[in-house]
Amino acid sequence: MTDRQTIFDRILTLIEPLNKKGIAVGETTTFADDLEMDSLTVMDLVANIEDEWDIVLPLNLLPELETVGQVADAVAKLAK
């Protein structure tokens, strides 16, 4: 089991190469508005997250995950 802060920190590391604007990423940073990620980039990130924790993020859940914090919460829940 991995604690949520560790998950959040690792997600930040996975986002870093995709953060073309170089903005500071926090709990409330949004993928679409703040990071301006297109759907293909988001799916690449999702694949990296799934590989990292050996989980599957359900496709019906993805539209609800708008912020980095929400993704960290979902990963923490699924990685248990």
C-alpha positions in Angstrom: 0.0 0.0 0.0 1.2 3.5 -0.8 0.2 6.6 1.1 -1.6 9.4 -0.7 1.2 11.9 -0.4 3.7 9.5 -2.0 1.1 8.9 -4.8 0.6 12.6 -5.3 4.3 13.3 -5.5 4.8 10.5 -8.0 1.9 11.8 -10.1 3.7 15.2 -10.2 6.8 13.5 -11.5 4.7 11.8 -14.2 3.1 15.2 -15.2 6.4 17.0 -15.4 7.4 16.1 -18.9 3.8 16.9 -20.1 3.7 20.3 -18.4 4.5 22.3 -21.5 3.6 25.6 -19.8 5.9 24.9 -16.9 3.3 26.0 -14.3 3.4 25.1 -10.7 1.2 22.0 -10.2 -0.8 21.5 -7.0 -3.9 19.7 -5.7 -6.3 21.9 -7.6 -4.4 22.2 -10.9 -6.7 21.1 -13.7 -5.6 19.1 -16.7 -7.7 20.8 -19.3 -7.6 24.5 -18.2 -4.4 24.9 -16.3 -2.1 22.4 -18.0 -4.0 22.7 -21.4 -3.6 19.0 -22.0 -5.4 17.5 -25.0 -7.2 14.2 -24.7 -4.3 12.3 -26.2 -1.9 13.7 -23.6 -4.3 12.9 -20.8 -4.6 9.3 -22.1 -0.8 9.0 -22.1 -0.7 10.2 -18.5 -3.5 7.8 -17.6 -1.5 4.9 -19.2 1.6 5.9 -17.2 -0.4 6.1 -14.0 -1.9 2.7 -14.7 1.5 1.2 -15.4 3.1 2.8 -12.3 0.5 1.3 -9.9 -0.7 -1.7 -11.8 -4.3 -0.5 -11.7 -7.0 0.3 -14.2 -8.7 3.7 -14.1 -12.3 3.0 -15.3 -13.1 5.0 -18.4 -16.4 6.1 -16.8 -14.5 7.7 -13.9 -12.1 9.7 -16.1 -14.5 12.6 -16.9 -14.8 13.2 -13.1 -11.1 13.5 -12.6 -10.4 17.1 -13.4 -7.7 18.0 -10.9 -4.4 16.5 -9.9 -5.7 16.0 -6.4 -8.8 14.1 -7.7 -6.5 11.7 -9.6 -4.3 11.2 -6.6 -7.4 10.3 -4.5 -8.6 7.8 -7.2 -5.2 6.2 -7.5 -5.0 5.9 -3.7 -8.4 4.2 -3.6 -7.6 1.8 -6.4 -4.1 1.0 -5.3 -5.2 -0.4 -1.9 
